[in-house]
Amino acid sequence: MKFLVDVHEPEECALTLLEIGCQVERRALAVGDYETSECLYERKEIRDLAASIIDGRLWSQLYRMSKTDKVCFLIVHGNIFDVQPSMRKPVLGAVSSAAVRYGVHVIWTPTLKLALYLLASTAYKVHEGKYGVPHVLRNRVRHRDQRVEALSKMLGVPIQVSERLIEKFGSIKNVAEASVEELMTVKGVGEIRAKRIHSLFNR
């Protein structure tokens, strides 16, 4: 994953992305602090966020981000109690506005390092085509043979492998007494899995 990193960003940010395994190119960005082929990120330390609300920079930055064709994120790091009490409500309001008014996704973390890890993680997921694609939860169909279900849970193996083990050996007791070589005759049971199954029953 290649990141364009604005020249004004601290060197430690670029080094952290390199440490994560990203490619980094420093460049003067017209919009945002970090950019990939699909995503755009504005990074704000909590006190800088407060200052950008006061001088109006934040609204201009969010507006310009919202006009791009990229998936946009506002990455905030720091503790709300690090800003002046009079600015805490405006900071929370600004974060809400980023999401509601500008359609910019907000990620708020306690530390800079965690912010950069999440920046990289979200970029990878968008790049993989997962943006806006929810996980599909499937109801697991219980097997008609309770021994197959029990063995699958006991050994941590797929239900199909458990089914073949019962078909081959006839019972959980016989599976427990089988040698590594005998277990390996079952489809889906290689040497590593066979040794693990054998060790579970022979501790």
Backbone as a chain_set.jsonl record, in Angstrom:
{"seq": "MKFLVDVHEPEECALTLLEIGCQVERRALAVGDYETSECLYERKEIRDLAASIIDGRLWSQLYRMSKTDKVCFLIVHGNIFDVQPSMRKPVLGAVSSAAVRYGVHVIWTPTLKLALYLLASTAYKVHEGKYGVPHVLRNRVRHRDQRVEALSKMLGVPIQVSERLIEKFGSIKNVAEASVEELMTVKGVGEIRAKRIHSLFNR", "coords": {"N": [[0.848, -1.186, 0.0], [0.662, 2.142, -0.956], [1.356, 5.297, 0.394], [0.84, 8.728, 0.032], [2.381, 11.255, 1.714], [1.949, 14.267, 3.349], [4.297, 16.959, 3.16], [4.499, 18.485, 5.433], [3.902, 16.884, 7.54], [4.991, 15.243, 10.572], [8.192, 13.591, 10.75], [8.207, 11.215, 12.193], [5.717, 10.133, 11.713], [5.772, 9.268, 9.047], [7.784, 7.36, 9.336], [6.561, 5.522, 11.045], [4.528, 4.506, 9.393], [6.139, 3.25, 7.488], [7.262, 1.314, 9.125], [5.005, -0.217, 9.622], [4.742, -1.379, 7.187], [4.04, -0.067, 4.904], [4.385, 1.722, 1.773], [5.952, 4.861, 1.339], [5.684, 8.181, 0.2], [6.86, 11.399, 0.272], [5.151, 14.427, -0.19], [3.873, 17.587, -1.284], [0.678, 18.034, -0.458], [-2.424, 19.021, -1.827], [-4.862, 18.751, -0.61], [-5.746, 17.414, 2.524], [-3.696, 15.242, 4.694], [-2.699, 12.727, 4.292], [-2.722, 10.381, 1.64], [-4.126, 7.863, -0.423], [-4.655, 5.727, -3.285], [-7.369, 5.42, -3.09], [-8.268, 6.668, -0.761], [-8.473, 9.51, 1.528], [-6.983, 11.389, 4.077], [-7.237, 13.474, 6.936], [-5.245, 14.457, 9.506], [-5.474, 15.143, 12.951], [-4.117, 16.301, 15.879], [-5.475, 16.59, 19.135], [-5.34, 19.193, 20.312], [-4.561, 20.729, 18.161], [-6.771, 20.356, 16.593], [-8.68, 21.804, 18.049], [-7.59, 24.376, 17.755], [-7.823, 24.683, 15.007], [-10.525, 24.875, 14.707], [-11.08, 27.314, 15.858], [-9.671, 29.128, 14.177], [-10.878, 28.577, 11.787], [-9.814, 26.867, 9.885], [-10.449, 24.137, 9.848], [-13.035, 23.799, 8.748], [-12.742, 24.551, 6.105], [-10.906, 22.624, 5.287], [-12.372, 20.237, 5.64], [-14.479, 20.7, 3.853], [-13.166, 20.804, 1.356], [-12.15, 18.222, 1.263], [-14.529, 16.767, 1.152], [-15.363, 17.262, -1.411], [-13.864, 15.742, -3.075], [-13.331, 12.624, -4.895], [-12.766, 10.588, -3.203], [-12.663, 8.21, -0.444], [-13.12, 9.644, 2.597], [-11.438, 10.533, 5.636], [-11.332, 11.779, 8.967], [-8.844, 11.844, 11.198], [-8.448, 11.793, 14.549], [-6.414, 12.334, 17.375], [-5.686, 11.991, 20.829], [-6.611, 13.343, 24.095], [-9.737, 14.562, 25.104], [-9.755, 16.12, 27.371], [-7.42, 17.458, 27.308], [-7.719, 19.842, 26.084], [-8.804, 23.276, 26.44], [-11.408, 23.833, 28.83], [-13.519, 25.397, 27.805], [-13.454, 24.794, 25.137], [-14.144, 22.198, 24.744], [-16.799, 21.354, 24.197], [-17.214, 22.618, 21.622], [-15.264, 21.145, 20.183], [-16.284, 18.513, 20.255], [-18.649, 19.003, 18.909], [-17.647, 19.75, 16.404], [-16.443, 17.402, 15.505], [-18.701, 15.81, 15.267], [-20.003, 17.256, 13.254], [-18.247, 16.852, 11.131], [-18.81, 14.247, 10.362], [-21.636, 14.298, 9.964], [-22.36, 16.651, 8.473], [-20.437, 16.778, 6.438], [-19.908, 14.226, 5.597], [-17.597, 12.862, 6.248], [-15.653, 10.28, 7.493], [-14.984, 9.593, 10.916], [-12.273, 8.892, 13.022], [-11.195, 8.37, 16.23], [-8.572, 8.29, 18.413], [-6.466, 7.425, 21.265], [-3.676, 7.795, 20.963], [-0.967, 8.874, 18.785], [0.427, 6.871, 17.388], [-1.374, 4.701, 17.355], [-3.361, 5.915, 15.868], [-2.127, 6.079, 13.36], [-1.789, 3.387, 12.752], [-4.464, 2.603, 12.511], [-5.164, 4.215, 10.401], [-3.669, 3.048, 8.329], [-4.847, 0.499, 8.367], [-7.563, 0.983, 7.682], [-7.201, 1.99, 5.116], [-6.176, -0.245, 3.767], [-8.4, -1.966, 3.897], [-10.33, -0.583, 2.398], [-9.012, -0.587, -0.046], [-9.099, -3.29, -0.609], [-11.657, -3.576, -1.451], [-13.702, -3.557, 0.415], [-15.178, -1.455, 1.343], [-18.181, -0.209, 2.548], [-19.293, -2.704, 2.422], [-20.949, -4.977, 4.202], [-20.324, -7.491, 6.775], [-21.56, -10.749, 6.211], [-23.725, -12.524, 8.07], [-24.102, -15.841, 8.705], [-26.427, -18.359, 9.55], [-25.459, -21.128, 11.358], [-25.809, -24.396, 10.349], [-26.842, -27.121, 12.19], [-25.293, -30.296, 12.569], [-26.686, -33.491, 11.803], [-25.696, -35.646, 13.197], [-24.748, -35.909, 16.397], [-22.265, -36.62, 17.378], [-20.482, -35.835, 15.433], [-20.741, -33.051, 15.571], [-19.837, -32.626, 18.216], [-17.184, -33.585, 18.079], [-16.064, -31.862, 16.21], [-16.132, -29.4, 17.602], [-14.559, -30.083, 19.786], [-12.025, -30.639, 18.695], [-11.55, -28.449, 17.152], [-11.833, -28.406, 14.377], [-12.965, -28.196, 10.921], [-16.432, -28.924, 10.187], [-16.773, -30.747, 8.129], [-14.407, -32.217, 8.13], [-14.536, -33.391, 10.641], [-16.764, -35.014, 10.223], [-15.755, -36.848, 8.334], [-13.838, -38.097, 9.888], [-15.4, -39.45, 11.796], [-16.805, -41.125, 10.063], [-14.687, -42.699, 9.145], [-13.522, -43.869, 11.477], [-15.618, -44.531, 13.161], [-16.338, -43.859, 15.821], [-15.949, -41.418, 18.483], [-14.23, -42.343, 20.419], [-12.646, -44.196, 19.034], [-11.384, -42.472, 17.265], [-9.849, -41.057, 19.068], [-8.064, -43.028, 19.803], [-6.626, -43.513, 17.544], [-3.649, -43.63, 15.519], [-1.125, -41.214, 14.501], [-0.438, -41.69, 11.848], [-2.669, -43.16, 10.972], [-4.69, -41.244, 11.267], [-3.929, -39.471, 9.305], [-4.793, -40.643, 6.992], [-7.249, -39.723, 6.452], [-9.112, -37.507, 4.483], [-8.269, -34.115, 4.375], [-6.879, -34.072, 6.681], [-3.804, -33.376, 7.404], [-0.28, -33.836, 8.166], [0.402, -31.999, 10.237], [-2.11, -31.317, 11.36], [-2.956, -33.883, 12.092], [-1.061, -34.615, 14.042], [-1.67, -32.693, 15.956], [-4.319, -33.378, 16.655], [-3.853, -35.932, 17.668], [-2.217, -35.328, 19.863], [-4.003, -33.876, 21.44], [-5.69, -35.83, 22.396], [-3.986, -37.42, 23.801], [-2.651, -36.374, 26.016]], "CA": [[0.0, 0.0, 0.0], [1.465, 3.359, -1.052], [0.791, 6.513, 0.962], [1.428, 10.045, -0.16], [2.372, 11.904, 3.025], [2.24, 15.688, 3.179], [5.639, 17.336, 3.612], [4.418, 19.133, 6.743], [3.682, 15.873, 8.576], [6.223, 14.881, 11.286], [8.94, 12.451, 10.213], [7.839, 9.997, 12.918], [4.513, 9.573, 11.093], [6.226, 8.52, 7.873], [8.553, 6.2, 9.816], [5.608, 4.537, 11.575], [3.904, 3.851, 8.244], [7.16, 2.349, 6.936], [7.359, 0.213, 10.09], [3.818, -1.054, 9.414], [4.917, -2.088, 5.924], [3.517, 0.745, 3.802], [5.303, 2.547, 0.993], [5.716, 6.266, 1.668], [6.274, 9.222, -0.645], [6.574, 12.731, 0.801], [4.72, 15.318, -1.265], [2.988, 18.676, -0.858], [-0.683, 17.673, -0.843], [-3.36, 20.149, -1.905], [-5.942, 18.463, 0.337], [-5.447, 16.318, 3.434], [-2.327, 14.973, 5.143], [-2.31, 11.412, 3.778], [-3.562, 10.03, 0.499], [-3.875, 6.644, -1.194], [-5.419, 5.775, -4.536], [-8.816, 5.443, -2.808], [-8.613, 7.346, 0.5], [-7.876, 10.79, 1.887], [-7.003, 11.516, 5.534], [-6.787, 14.674, 7.626], [-4.858, 14.071, 10.869], [-5.519, 16.25, 13.902], [-3.916, 16.146, 17.325], [-6.667, 17.2, 19.719], [-5.177, 20.641, 20.5], [-4.558, 21.319, 16.821], [-8.172, 20.355, 16.157], [-9.32, 22.945, 18.703], [-7.075, 25.601, 17.136], [-8.341, 24.787, 13.634], [-11.926, 25.304, 14.813], [-11.05, 28.748, 16.163], [-9.258, 29.932, 13.022], [-11.707, 28.239, 10.634], [-9.144, 25.965, 8.944], [-11.08, 22.815, 9.8], [-14.206, 23.767, 7.861], [-12.215, 24.6, 4.742], [-10.295, 21.323, 5.02], [-13.439, 19.24, 5.497], [-15.225, 20.992, 2.634], [-12.367, 20.397, 0.197], [-12.119, 16.754, 1.268], [-15.844, 16.241, 0.758], [-15.552, 17.484, -2.843], [-13.054, 14.787, -3.841], [-14.031, 11.355, -5.154], [-12.127, 9.586, -2.359], [-13.241, 7.922, 0.873], [-12.42, 10.618, 3.441], [-11.377, 10.272, 7.074], [-10.71, 12.698, 9.914], [-8.204, 11.047, 12.25], [-8.177, 12.629, 15.721], [-5.765, 11.597, 18.47], [-5.503, 12.785, 22.047], [-7.658, 13.324, 25.112], [-10.575, 15.761, 25.093], [-9.452, 16.923, 28.555], [-6.189, 18.214, 27.056], [-8.071, 21.16, 25.552], [-9.438, 24.158, 27.41], [-12.808, 23.464, 29.086], [-14.441, 26.138, 26.945], [-13.367, 24.281, 23.773], [-14.496, 20.769, 24.682], [-18.07, 21.198, 23.487], [-16.991, 22.876, 20.194], [-14.515, 20.035, 19.581], [-17.225, 17.406, 20.041], [-19.578, 19.431, 17.858], [-16.943, 19.739, 15.122], [-16.292, 15.994, 15.118], [-20.032, 15.391, 14.808], [-20.267, 17.926, 11.976], [-17.434, 16.211, 10.096], [-19.537, 13.062, 9.89], [-23.016, 14.576, 9.558], [-22.453, 17.691, 7.447], [-19.485, 16.624, 5.332], [-19.792, 12.82, 5.208], [-16.225, 12.419, 6.489], [-15.585, 9.295, 8.575], [-14.145, 10.053, 12.024], [-11.624, 7.901, 13.884], [-10.593, 9.091, 17.367], [-7.75, 7.361, 19.193], [-5.7, 8.123, 22.311], [-2.273, 8.055, 20.629], [-0.6, 9.067, 17.385], [0.81, 5.59, 16.783], [-2.6, 3.946, 17.089], [-4.037, 6.622, 14.77], [-1.474, 5.704, 12.102], [-2.114, 1.973, 12.495], [-5.848, 2.557, 12.019], [-5.118, 4.845, 9.079], [-3.211, 2.018, 7.388], [-5.823, -0.594, 8.337], [-8.738, 1.383, 6.896], [-6.789, 2.108, 3.711], [-6.089, -1.603, 3.221], [-9.742, -2.528, 3.726], [-10.953, 0.087, 1.251], [-8.304, -1.071, -1.24], [-9.55, -4.664, -0.854], [-13.043, -3.547, -1.94], [-14.632, -3.834, 1.509], [-15.883, -0.246, 1.766], [-19.633, -0.293, 2.416], [-19.719, -4.105, 2.269], [-21.038, -5.546, 5.558], [-20.155, -8.925, 6.973], [-22.808, -11.505, 6.09], [-23.79, -13.524, 9.138], [-24.859, -17.033, 8.289], [-26.811, -19.272, 10.618], [-24.797, -22.407, 11.205], [-26.735, -25.537, 10.359], [-26.336, -28.18, 13.061], [-25.172, -31.6, 11.926], [-27.653, -34.439, 12.367], [-24.977, -36.562, 14.075], [-24.199, -35.113, 17.5], [-20.848, -36.958, 17.554], [-19.747, -34.997, 14.488], [-20.741, -31.712, 16.168], [-18.994, -32.638, 19.413], [-15.792, -33.769, 17.692], [-15.655, -30.629, 15.548], [-15.873, -28.408, 18.641], [-13.479, -30.592, 20.627], [-10.742, -30.585, 17.994], [-11.4, -27.193, 16.435], [-11.673, -28.705, 12.952], [-14.204, -27.986, 10.172], [-17.443, -29.969, 10.357], [-16.568, -31.777, 7.097], [-13.301, -33.072, 8.585], [-15.078, -34.173, 11.755], [-17.656, -36.012, 9.62], [-14.919, -37.893, 7.733], [-13.198, -38.843, 10.98], [-16.411, -40.373, 12.347], [-17.053, -42.147, 9.03], [-13.527, -43.573, 9.061], [-13.205, -44.596, 12.708], [-16.843, -45.05, 13.756], [-16.692, -43.253, 17.104], [-14.954, -40.482, 19.016], [-13.244, -43.163, 21.145], [-11.704, -44.753, 18.063], [-10.566, -41.353, 16.774], [-8.893, -40.764, 20.133], [-7.064, -44.097, 19.885], [-5.95, -43.648, 16.248], [-2.278, -43.12, 15.434], [-0.942, -40.087, 13.596], [-0.472, -42.223, 10.482], [-4.055, -43.518, 10.65], [-5.442, -40.003, 11.121], [-3.534, -38.833, 8.047], [-5.472, -41.281, 5.861], [-8.529, -39.018, 6.278], [-8.997, -36.293, 3.666], [-8.348, -32.885, 5.162], [-6.027, -34.205, 7.862], [-2.391, -33.501, 7.073], [0.586, -34.238, 9.275], [0.314, -31.052, 11.356], [-3.419, -31.486, 12.01], [-2.986, -35.224, 12.692], [-0.271, -34.57, 15.277], [-2.403, -31.885, 16.935], [-5.441, -34.196, 17.132], [-3.295, -37.014, 18.493], [-1.742, -34.78, 21.126], [-5.16, -33.483, 22.251], [-6.255, -37.021, 23.037], [-2.951, -38.202, 24.48], [-1.856, -35.504, 26.875]], "C": [[0.886, 1.24, 0.0], [0.699, 4.545, -0.499], [1.569, 7.727, 0.484], [1.274, 10.764, 1.173], [2.78, 13.358, 2.839], [3.587, 16.052, 3.812], [5.631, 17.991, 4.996], [4.173, 18.138, 7.874], [5.008, 15.503, 9.246], [6.88, 13.635, 10.691], [8.54, 11.145, 10.899], [6.594, 9.336, 12.327], [4.886, 8.729, 9.881], [6.968, 7.261, 8.292], [7.634, 5.111, 10.368], [4.918, 3.795, 10.439], [4.869, 2.881, 7.572], [7.301, 1.11, 7.822], [6.193, -0.756, 9.925], [3.951, -1.879, 8.132], [4.367, -1.347, 4.721], [4.662, 1.393, 3.02], [4.936, 4.012, 1.24], [6.419, 7.172, 0.664], [5.87, 10.571, -0.079], [6.239, 13.661, -0.36], [3.857, 16.435, -0.666], [1.584, 18.371, -1.372], [-1.586, 18.907, -0.822], [-4.475, 20.005, -0.879], [-5.51, 17.295, 1.217], [-3.968, 16.182, 3.771], [-1.775, 13.659, 4.61], [-3.261, 11.042, 2.655], [-3.126, 8.685, -0.07], [-4.693, 6.756, -2.476], [-6.919, 5.86, -4.287], [-9.213, 6.342, -1.631], [-7.866, 8.657, 0.698], [-8.051, 10.98, 3.399], [-6.522, 12.896, 5.973], [-6.488, 14.253, 9.065], [-4.872, 15.292, 11.772], [-5.19, 15.758, 15.313], [-4.979, 17.005, 17.993], [-6.543, 18.713, 19.911], [-5.123, 21.382, 19.165], [-5.976, 21.377, 16.265], [-8.896, 21.558, 16.749], [-8.891, 24.259, 18.051], [-7.653, 25.799, 15.736], [-9.823, 25.148, 13.609], [-11.97, 26.819, 15.002], [-10.704, 29.569, 14.929], [-9.989, 29.576, 11.726], [-11.073, 27.293, 9.63], [-9.901, 24.654, 8.757], [-12.198, 22.764, 8.777], [-13.775, 23.786, 6.399], [-11.631, 23.243, 4.352], [-11.356, 20.252, 4.787], [-14.215, 19.447, 4.196], [-14.454, 20.502, 1.409], [-12.247, 18.875, 0.113], [-13.417, 16.186, 0.712], [-16.102, 16.379, -0.745], [-14.675, 16.57, -3.705], [-13.865, 13.523, -4.069], [-13.453, 10.227, -4.301], [-12.934, 9.341, -1.084], [-12.441, 8.75, 1.872], [-12.542, 10.306, 4.929], [-10.763, 11.467, 7.8], [-10.167, 11.838, 11.048], [-7.823, 11.979, 13.391], [-7.461, 11.773, 16.758], [-5.501, 12.536, 19.641], [-6.731, 12.724, 22.938], [-8.422, 14.645, 25.103], [-10.25, 16.688, 26.266], [-8.116, 17.661, 28.441], [-6.466, 19.585, 26.453], [-8.761, 21.984, 26.638], [-10.908, 23.758, 27.599], [-13.802, 24.156, 28.154], [-14.466, 25.607, 25.514], [-13.837, 22.835, 23.649], [-15.801, 20.541, 23.92], [-17.911, 21.518, 22.001], [-16.224, 21.752, 19.486], [-15.449, 18.866, 19.288], [-18.225, 17.75, 18.937], [-18.932, 19.37, 16.474], [-16.767, 18.313, 14.604], [-17.615, 15.454, 14.589], [-20.352, 15.986, 13.443], [-19.483, 17.295, 10.83], [-18.183, 15.036, 9.492], [-20.893, 13.428, 9.278], [-23.109, 15.566, 8.401], [-21.606, 17.393, 6.206], [-19.317, 15.179, 4.863], [-18.382, 12.28, 5.339], [-16.219, 11.461, 7.682], [-14.606, 9.777, 9.645], [-13.592, 8.865, 12.796], [-10.902, 8.679, 14.973], [-9.854, 8.077, 18.229], [-6.96, 8.128, 20.244], [-4.289, 8.523, 21.893], [-2.061, 8.219, 19.125], [-0.306, 7.739, 16.718], [-0.421, 4.757, 16.437], [-3.372, 4.592, 15.932], [-3.456, 6.202, 13.425], [-1.735, 4.243, 11.748], [-3.534, 1.855, 11.945], [-5.964, 3.196, 10.644], [-4.726, 3.807, 8.034], [-4.243, 0.9, 7.248], [-7.046, -0.235, 7.505], [-8.393, 1.484, 5.416], [-6.711, 0.74, 3.044], [-7.475, -2.168, 2.955], [-10.485, -1.891, 2.551], [-10.33, -0.431, -0.041], [-8.751, -2.486, -1.614], [-11.0, -4.728, -1.329], [-14.085, -3.771, -0.869], [-15.425, -2.616, 1.957], [-17.383, -0.378, 1.492], [-20.168, -1.701, 2.24], [-19.76, -4.749, 3.652], [-20.698, -7.031, 5.586], [-21.522, -9.588, 6.84], [-22.781, -12.6, 7.144], [-24.675, -14.68, 8.69], [-25.195, -17.89, 9.502], [-26.186, -20.641, 10.367], [-25.817, -23.527, 11.323], [-26.12, -26.651, 11.2], [-26.323, -29.511, 12.307], [-26.13, -32.582, 12.608], [-27.009, -35.42, 13.347], [-24.277, -35.742, 15.162], [-22.728, -35.415, 17.743], [-19.981, -36.089, 16.648], [-19.623, -33.575, 15.039], [-19.761, -31.646, 17.336], [-17.515, -32.734, 19.052], [-15.245, -32.507, 17.021], [-15.294, -29.556, 16.57], [-14.669, -28.802, 19.49], [-12.103, -30.375, 19.995], [-10.495, -29.255, 17.292], [-11.163, -27.399, 14.953], [-12.999, -28.439, 12.231], [-15.147, -29.181, 10.301], [-17.252, -31.103, 9.343], [-15.467, -32.746, 7.502], [-13.765, -33.97, 9.725], [-15.967, -35.307, 11.237], [-16.849, -37.168, 9.027], [-14.223, -38.738, 8.792], [-14.158, -39.868, 11.585], [-16.712, -41.476, 11.343], [-15.922, -43.17, 8.983], [-13.381, -44.468, 10.284], [-14.425, -45.061, 13.498], [-17.272, -44.421, 15.064], [-15.598, -42.277, 17.532], [-13.858, -41.255, 19.737], [-12.197, -43.719, 20.181], [-10.818, -43.674, 17.445], [-9.473, -41.045, 17.788], [-7.767, -41.787, 20.188], [-6.26, -44.264, 18.597], [-4.542, -43.046, 16.306], [-2.229, -41.926, 14.478], [-1.061, -40.558, 12.146], [-1.892, -42.567, 10.057], [-4.906, -42.266, 10.435], [-5.164, -39.336, 9.773], [-4.158, -39.488, 6.819], [-6.816, -40.612, 5.564], [-8.299, -37.733, 5.492], [-9.185, -35.053, 4.536], [-7.518, -32.928, 6.426], [-4.589, -34.451, 7.397], [-1.587, -33.837, 8.308], [0.448, -33.315, 10.478], [-0.995, -31.224, 12.113], [-3.505, -32.841, 12.714], [-2.233, -35.239, 14.018], [-0.996, -33.772, 16.361], [-3.571, -32.671, 17.516], [-4.941, -35.28, 18.072], [-2.857, -36.499, 19.85], [-2.892, -34.349, 22.036], [-5.747, -34.666, 23.02], [-5.246, -37.778, 23.894], [-2.041, -37.326, 25.326], [-1.613, -36.162, 28.216]], "O": [[1.762, 1.38, 0.854], [-0.453, 4.781, -0.863], [2.799, 7.75, 0.526], [0.168, 10.871, 1.702], [3.82, 13.651, 2.249], [3.962, 15.522, 4.858], [6.667, 18.038, 5.658], [4.23, 18.512, 9.046], [6.041, 15.452, 8.578], [6.198, 12.74, 10.192], [8.533, 10.089, 10.267], [6.431, 8.12, 12.425], [4.385, 7.618, 9.706], [6.804, 6.208, 7.674], [7.893, 3.922, 10.183], [4.741, 2.579, 10.515], [4.461, 1.805, 7.134], [7.441, -0.006, 7.322], [6.36, -1.967, 10.068], [3.347, -2.945, 8.006], [4.238, -1.921, 3.639], [5.76, 1.584, 3.542], [3.759, 4.358, 1.337], [7.583, 6.965, 0.322], [4.681, 10.865, 0.043], [6.936, 13.688, -1.374], [3.19, 16.232, 0.349], [1.329, 18.439, -2.574], [-1.512, 19.728, 0.092], [-4.975, 20.995, -0.344], [-4.972, 16.305, 0.723], [-3.113, 16.885, 3.231], [-0.563, 13.483, 4.485], [-4.453, 11.347, 2.708], [-1.935, 8.397, -0.189], [-5.348, 7.771, -2.714], [-7.668, 6.313, -5.153], [-10.375, 6.733, -1.521], [-6.797, 8.887, 0.131], [-9.137, 10.759, 3.935], [-5.534, 13.418, 5.455], [-7.369, 13.752, 9.764], [-4.35, 16.347, 11.412], [-5.892, 14.913, 15.868], [-5.346, 18.052, 17.459], [-7.512, 19.444, 19.704], [-5.581, 22.52, 19.056], [-6.342, 22.318, 15.561], [-9.635, 22.252, 16.05], [-9.715, 25.144, 17.821], [-7.937, 26.923, 15.323], [-10.323, 25.666, 12.61], [-12.783, 27.514, 14.393], [-11.348, 30.581, 14.651], [-9.752, 30.194, 10.688], [-11.701, 26.941, 8.631], [-9.984, 24.126, 7.648], [-12.306, 21.8, 8.019], [-14.376, 23.117, 5.559], [-11.832, 22.769, 3.234], [-11.253, 19.458, 3.853], [-14.566, 18.481, 3.518], [-15.026, 19.86, 0.528], [-12.242, 18.308, -0.979], [-13.411, 15.252, -0.09], [-16.963, 15.69, -1.291], [-14.744, 16.624, -4.933], [-14.951, 13.362, -3.51], [-13.623, 9.051, -4.624], [-13.773, 10.155, -0.697], [-11.226, 8.583, 1.988], [-13.591, 9.881, 5.414], [-9.811, 12.083, 7.322], [-10.924, 11.186, 11.767], [-6.975, 12.855, 13.224], [-7.844, 10.628, 16.999], [-5.147, 13.702, 19.467], [-7.751, 12.133, 22.584], [-7.818, 15.718, 25.095], [-10.444, 17.9, 26.171], [-7.722, 18.393, 29.349], [-5.555, 20.402, 26.323], [-9.239, 21.44, 27.633], [-11.576, 23.386, 26.635], [-14.808, 23.565, 27.762], [-15.382, 25.922, 24.753], [-13.915, 22.309, 22.539], [-15.89, 19.634, 23.093], [-18.422, 20.765, 21.172], [-16.501, 21.444, 18.327], [-15.41, 18.295, 18.198], [-18.598, 16.894, 18.134], [-19.575, 18.991, 15.495], [-16.922, 18.053, 13.411], [-17.65, 14.734, 13.592], [-20.904, 15.307, 12.577], [-19.973, 17.209, 9.704], [-18.194, 14.848, 8.275], [-21.254, 12.933, 8.21], [-23.859, 15.34, 7.452], [-21.994, 17.706, 5.081], [-18.662, 14.927, 3.851], [-18.002, 11.348, 4.63], [-16.722, 11.796, 8.755], [-13.538, 10.302, 9.331], [-14.328, 7.954, 13.176], [-10.087, 9.551, 14.676], [-10.449, 7.117, 18.716], [-6.798, 9.343, 20.135], [-3.753, 9.498, 22.419], [-2.865, 7.766, 18.311], [-0.745, 7.503, 15.593], [-0.5, 4.177, 15.354], [-3.968, 3.892, 15.114], [-4.194, 5.993, 12.463], [-1.884, 3.904, 10.574], [-3.777, 1.088, 11.013], [-6.769, 2.765, 9.818], [-5.364, 3.695, 6.987], [-4.488, 0.41, 6.145], [-7.519, -1.049, 6.712], [-9.194, 1.109, 4.561], [-7.128, 0.578, 1.897], [-7.709, -2.781, 1.913], [-11.182, -2.576, 1.802], [-11.036, -0.684, -1.017], [-8.779, -2.84, -2.792], [-11.518, -5.815, -1.582], [-15.223, -4.132, -1.173], [-16.259, -2.722, 2.856], [-17.801, -0.625, 0.361], [-21.348, -1.889, 1.944], [-18.708, -5.04, 4.222], [-20.771, -7.728, 4.574], [-22.526, -9.048, 7.303], [-21.928, -13.488, 7.116], [-25.842, -14.499, 8.344], [-24.352, -18.117, 10.37], [-26.361, -21.233, 9.302], [-26.588, -23.588, 12.281], [-24.993, -27.073, 10.941], [-27.22, -29.806, 11.518], [-26.355, -32.517, 13.816], [-27.684, -35.963, 14.222], [-23.344, -34.986, 14.888], [-22.005, -34.563, 18.26], [-18.894, -35.66, 17.033], [-18.553, -32.969, 14.987], [-18.955, -30.721, 17.429], [-16.684, -32.046, 19.646], [-14.094, -32.132, 17.242], [-14.275, -28.879, 16.431], [-13.859, -27.954, 19.865], [-11.149, -29.981, 20.665], [-9.372, -28.962, 16.883], [-10.392, -26.666, 14.334], [-14.053, -28.454, 12.867], [-14.705, -30.313, 10.499], [-17.528, -32.265, 9.641], [-15.567, -33.948, 7.255], [-13.432, -35.154, 9.773], [-15.923, -36.423, 11.755], [-17.213, -38.331, 9.196], [-14.04, -39.943, 8.617], [-13.778, -41.008, 11.852], [-16.858, -42.638, 11.725], [-16.164, -44.363, 8.804], [-13.146, -45.67, 10.159], [-14.299, -45.887, 14.402], [-18.457, -44.443, 15.394], [-14.48, -42.305, 17.019], [-12.689, -40.876, 19.678], [-11.003, -43.711, 20.481], [-9.651, -43.919, 17.138], [-8.322, -40.802, 17.425], [-6.645, -41.459, 20.573], [-5.322, -45.06, 18.55], [-4.284, -42.09, 17.038], [-3.181, -41.668, 13.741], [-1.703, -39.906, 11.322], [-2.284, -42.303, 8.92], [-5.741, -42.226, 9.532], [-6.048, -38.719, 9.179], [-4.064, -38.946, 5.718], [-7.445, -40.901, 4.547], [-7.392, -36.962, 5.806], [-10.129, -34.958, 5.32], [-7.45, -31.946, 7.164], [-4.211, -35.569, 7.047], [-2.147, -34.093, 9.373], [0.384, -33.784, 11.614], [-1.009, -31.273, 13.343], [-4.062, -32.938, 13.807], [-2.709, -35.808, 15.0], [-0.945, -34.127, 17.539], [-3.798, -32.642, 18.726], [-5.52, -35.521, 19.131], [-3.091, -37.145, 20.871], [-2.783, -34.441, 23.258], [-6.233, -34.52, 24.142], [-5.623, -38.686, 24.635], [-0.824, -37.508, 25.351], [-0.958, -35.58, 29.08]]}, "num_chains": 1, "name": "protein.A"}
